[in-house]
Amino acid sequence: MIQLDISDIALQLRNNGEKTQVFDPVRKRWLVLTPEEHVRQYIIQILTQKLQYPPALLSVEKQIEVNGMIKRFDVVVYNRDHKPWMLVECKAPEIAVSESTLQQLLNYQRNIQCRYWLLTNGHQTYCADANNIEAISWLSELPAYDL
């Protein structure tokens, strides 16, 4: 498991009536701050601010077809050749990262084909290097974006 340090991350928040909203710097819009969105925004900040992943190479909450059904992935990071490089699945903090979470990510992986997989609920974070599908290795830290 990877420990994420979010102590120095400040999300841009505002109140809109009775709902708190967060500004998504990738989608460039305000969103309702649900528990899952909270986790997704922290991951986006960690990737772009701490690890210097290029924000322009992140895609957030886009539709894909999985087994004939329309689904939405959380985040895909692309390499500099604009090929999918990391697939990120975020869950609300109260949802445990489990076998079913991994299965959801693997369903997306069949269509997107990324080298790295990242699963997180903000408390539990796992990242795998799936470059060699026969010997997937779970990492102790998030990979650097040095492509």
N, C-alpha and C positions, 0 to 999 in steps of 0.2 A: 504494500500500500504506500502511496505517496502522500506526504504531508504538504498541504498548500498553506502558504503564509499569506493571509489577506489583511493583515493588520495595518498595512499602509495603503490600502486601496480604498478610495472614496468614490462611490457611485454618485452620479448626478441625479438627485431625486427632487420631486416636487409633488405637492398635493393638488389634486384635481377633483374638487368636490369631496366626496368621501373616500376616494381611492388614491393611493400613493402610486406615482408613476416613476419610471426610471428611463433615462435617456440611453438608447442603444447607439453607440458610436459607429457601428458597422452599418446598421439599417438607417441610421440618421433620423430616428423618430422616437417619440415618447411612447412607452408601453406600460400597461398595468403591471405593477410589481407583485406578481404571483410568487409563491415559493420557488417554483422551477425557474422562472425568469430571473429571480435573484441569483440563483446558482449559475445560470447561463451568463449573466452579466459579469459575475466575478471571474468566471473562466475566460471570458473575452478579455477582460482587463489583465489577467495574469499572462495570457498569451501575447497580447499586443504591447503592454507596458513593461512587464518584467522580463519576458523572453524575446521581445522585439520581433514577433511575428508580424509581417506586413498586414495591416488592417484591410488593405485592398484585396488581399488574397484569402480573406475569410468570407464564407457564405453562411448566413444564419437563417434557420427556419425556412428552408425551401422545400417545395413539394417534390416527391419522387413516387414512382409506382413500385409497390412491393407486393408480389403475389396477386396482382390484379387489383390491388387496393391503393388508394392515394394516401400517402403518409407524409410526414414532415420530419426531416432530420433536424437536429439541434444546431450543430456547427460542422462545416467541412472546411479544412484548411487546404489550400492548393499550393503546390510548389511553383517555382518561377516559370515553369513551362505550362502552367495552368492545368496541371493534372492533379486529381485528388491525392492528398498526402496524409491527412489525419482526419478521422471521423470521430466526432465528439458526441456522446450521449449524456445528457444532463437529466437528473431527477430531482424532485423536491427533497429537502433534507430528511423528511420523515419516511421516504421510500428507500429501503435498503438496496444497495448495489448487490445484485444477486444473479443467479443463473438466468432468470427471465429477463433481466436487464441486458445481460450479455447476448441472449438470443435476439432481443430487439435490435441491438447493434449489428449482429451478424446478418440479420435480414436486410438491413440497409447496406451492409458491406457487399452483399452479393451483387448489388447494382452499382455501388460507388467505387469499390476496390481501392482502399487506402492502405498504405503501409502501416500507419499507426492507428491504434484504437484507444480512445480515452473515455472512461466511464466515471462519472462522479455524481454525488448528491451533496457535495460541499464538505461533507465529513469523511466520506470514504471516496478515495480517488485511486483508480488503477489505470495504468497505461501499458499497452502491449506493442511490441515491435513484431508485426506480422509479415515481415519481409520474406521469411522462410516459413510458409504455412505448415510445413511438417514439424517445425520446432519454434513455435511462438514463444517469445520471451517477454515476461512481465518486467517492467523497468522500475527502478527505484527513484527516478526523477523524470520530469517531462523532457522530451528531446529538444535540443537547440534547433532553431530554424536557421540553418546555414547552407541552404541549397543555392 
